[in-house]
């Protein structure tokens, strides 16, 4: 089977996924997308406890995202 992609934005997404190192080929990217699009199984899934966990479950969607808390106290206030 041959699949041609004529949308540059889809090709760019596939290249990004491959550049992440998680996928070795476009076939791997497409296979993972198809696997994730399958209906949920009958066993209930425990909801994610944080955004970081949710992104970790999404496998690759959260790569390069910094989830650390910004401890900035804001701008100084002159009274």
Buried (B, 14 or more C-beta within 10 A) or exposed (E): EEEEEEEEEEEEBBEEBBEEEEBEEBEBBBEBEEEEEEEEEEEEEEEEEEEEBEBBEEEBEBBEEEEEEEEEEEEEEEE
